[in-house]
Amino acid sequence: MPQGQPSVVPDDGLTTRQRRNRPLVFVHTGIGKGKSTAAFGLALRAWNQGWPIGVFQFVKSAKWKVGEENALRVLGASGEGGSVDWHKMGEGWSWIQRDAKEGELSNEEKAREGWEQVKRDLAAEKYKLYVLDEFAYPMHWGWIDTDEVISVLRDRPGTQHVVITGRNAPQALVDFADLVTDMSKVKHPMDAGQKGQRGIEW
C-alpha cells in the first residue's frame, strides 16, 4: 500500500517510527455533509486494527439511529476486531445513575457529564480511538471550555487518538489539532427540496 511522504521532516529528535505513531487529534468541521461519516469510517479502520473504540455521541437524540451505530456495535461484538462502546447523550449516558426525584438533566449538564467521562477514560487509557461526535457544538455554545479540552487532549497519556466532529469548531481547537478537515458544501439534494433518505442519511 502506498505511504505518503511528508513534505517536511522536523528536527524534533524523534525517529521516523516514533513520529509516525504519535497520537493524533482530528477535527471534522464545516457546513458540509460527511463529518460524522468520515469519523465512523476512521473507526472502521481502527476496529480492523483491533483497537478498542469509544464513541460518544453528543447532542443527537437517543431516538436518532445512525446506520454506523448498528454496524459498529455488531462488529465490536463479533470478536474479530476491536471492541466498540457506544454512548449517546440522549440516553442520559450509560454511566449516570440518577434518582427519579433528582429530575432530568439539561442538555448542557448532560454534555458536561459526557465530557467528564471522556476525561476519566482518557486518564485510564481505556480506548485507542475516541469519536466525540458533534462535540464541537458544546464548545461553540460555551457549555464546555475549549481551553480545558485542549489542555486535557494535550496532556493525555499513551497513544490515544481523538476525532471531534461538528460545525463551528472553535478556532483554538482547529489551531491545536493535528488534522483538520473543513467540509464545505458545493451542492446538496436538500437545495432541490429533497429530504434525507434511508441508506444515505441514516
HUQUI-V748229 format. One record per backbone hydrogen bond with DSSP energy under -1.0 kcal/mol. NH is the residue of the N-H (numbers start at 1). CO is the residue of the C=O. E is the energy in kcal/mol with one decimal. If there is no record, write none. Layout:
<<NH	CO	E> <NH	CO	E>>
This chain:
<<12	10	-1.6> <19	15	-2.6> <20	16	-2.3> <21	17	-2.0> <26	162	-3.2> <27	179	-2.4> <28	164	-2.9> <29	181	-2.7> <32	183	-3.5> <38	34	-2.3> <39	35	-1.5> <40	36	-2.7> <41	37	-1.8> <42	38	-1.8> <43	39	-1.8> <44	40	-1.7> <45	41	-1.6> <46	42	-2.3> <47	43	-2.8> <48	44	-2.1> <49	45	-1.2> <50	47	-1.8> <51	46	-2.3> <53	83	-2.5> <54	129	-2.5> <55	85	-3.1> <56	131	-3.1> <57	87	-3.4> <58	56	-1.1> <58	133	-2.3> <60	58	-2.3> <64	61	-1.3> <69	66	-1.2> <71	67	-1.7> <72	68	-2.9> <73	69	-2.5> <74	70	-2.4> <75	71	-2.4> <76	72	-2.8> <77	73	-1.7> <82	47	-1.6> <85	53	-2.6> <87	55	-3.0> <89	57	-2.5> <91	88	-1.4> <92	89	-2.5> <93	88	-1.5> <102	99	-1.9> <103	100	-1.2> <110	106	-2.5> <111	107	-2.4> <112	108	-2.0> <113	109	-2.4> <114	110	-2.4> <115	111	-2.3> <116	112	-2.4> <117	113	-1.9> <118	114	-2.3> <119	115	-2.4> <120	116	-1.9> <121	117	-2.7> <122	118	-2.6> <123	119	-2.3> <124	120	-1.8> <125	122	-1.0> <126	121	-2.4> <128	52	-2.6> <129	52	-1.7> <130	161	-2.4> <131	54	-2.7> <132	163	-3.1> <133	56	-1.4> <133	131	-1.1> <135	132	-1.4> <136	165	-2.3> <139	135	-1.0> <140	136	-2.6> <141	137	-2.8> <142	139	-1.1> <143	138	-1.9> <144	138	-1.6> <149	145	-2.0> <150	146	-2.6> <151	147	-2.3> <152	148	-2.7> <153	149	-2.6> <154	150	-2.7> <155	151	-1.8> <161	128	-3.1> <162	24	-2.4> <163	130	-2.9> <164	26	-2.5> <165	132	-1.9> <166	28	-1.4> <174	170	-2.1> <175	171	-2.8> <176	172	-1.6> <177	173	-2.4> <178	25	-1.8> <179	25	-2.0> <181	27	-2.8> <183	29	-3.7> <191	188	-1.9> <192	189	-1.6> <193	190	-2.0> <194	189	-1.9> <200	197	-1.8> <201	197	-2.5>>
